[in-house]
Amino acid sequence: MGPDLDDIAELLEDFKTELRRTNKSKGTIDTYSRDVGYFVAFLASQEPPIAPTAAALTRDNIGTYIEDTLNRTNKRTGKPVTPEYAHRQYRSLQQFCRYLEYKAIIGVNPFDKMNPPTVPEKPIPVPPIESLRKLLSVCEGTDFESRRDTAIIRLMADIGPRINEIAPLDLDALDFHENTALVIGKGRRPRNLPFGDKTRIALRRYLRARAQHPQAANDNPALWLGKRGRMTGSGIQQMLDRRAEQAGIGHIHPHQLRHFFAHNWLANGGQEQDLMMLAGWRSRQMLARYARATAETRAQDAHRKARLGDQL
């Protein structure tokens, strides 16, 4: 007996093939696959279980799934699931259904006139420069990890990449003639990001230490090396957690360094259009979101510089 071509698992394989053909990143494909799988598990948990076929992709079933997701508890943290997580589930299923509608596998898209869960806006705190100086101070030293961690922190604060842009960097991403790092952003869009002199020095010192690392043998192309080879995004996060604890500054998320970069660019008179290019944003919506977190501080600084009251 052949496969059930209407089965969601079979349709998901076709969807993944389409994503690969359109050059979507592995991270995007894995996220969509995992989230559709969660929906299938939800269907199986119902009383009675709902058959995981295209016919189960209804507005009611998806709405109930999103509501159930919002009421769940994260098994790892014991805390309620975040609205951001439920929003991601919604978007993943929406992309899957959009593909099925395009292929005429479903006649009606269940997401038509359906609204995603609201995600409350929570500004990400920008770490003060004093905290980042403390973070760098605990990385002082000539050993491999000190050199590597200093280079990572300086590069992230200097050019503001996403964590999944900096972790996969290879050695040839660095250009010391132009002092730039080539990162691949969302949609596989490349950006050449310029870095400053202190970052250049930190990178050169790290590369000299890296040349002696056991994992550097056999022409390993990975820029950031750990004990078992290329560092992952998770490995960089763990490094930041460890260094932040040593510095006594509390938790530092990689995205806070991206916010630090964006805030300082604007605070020092950088143009918004240039920031959009450097940060890899195609919409001003993201610019507004990042700028809003520290807009009050910049406005206060601008007022102090203008000295409007002193002109009376």
Number of C-alpha atoms within 10 A of each C-alpha: 3 4 7 11 12 14 15 22 18 13 19 18 12 15 20 19 13 14 17 14 9 10 12 15 14 11 10 16 18 11 14 23 19 14 18 20 16 15 21 19 14 19 21 14 11 10 7 8 11 16 14 18 17 17 13 16 22 15 16 11 16 21 18 13 19 22 13 12 22 18 14 15 13 12 9 6 8 9 10 13 16 16 17 14 15 23 17 17 24 21 17 20 21 21 14 20 22 18 20 20 15 11 10 10 14 17 10 15 18 20 20 10 8 11 9 16 19 10 12 9 8 8 13 16 15 20 15 9 11 10 16 19 11 16 24 19 15 17 20 13 11 12 11 19 18 18 22 23 24 22 24 22 21 21 24 22 22 22 24 24 27 21 19 16 16 25 22 19 20 17 14 11 18 20 15 13 6 11 15 18 23 18 24 20 18 15 11 11 9 13 17 18 21 19 19 13 9 13 22 20 12 19 23 15 17 24 19 12 17 19 12 11 15 13 18 17 10 7 7 13 17 19 23 25 22 17 9 8 15 20 18 17 17 12 15 21 15 13 16 20 18 16 22 21 15 15 18 13 16 13 12 21 18 20 18 18 26 21 23 24 21 26 22 17 17 16 18 9 8 13 11 16 12 11 17 16 13 17 20 20 15 11 9 12 10 14 17 12 14 19 19 15 17 21 15 11 13 17 12 11 12 12 12 11 9 11 10 9 8 6 6 5
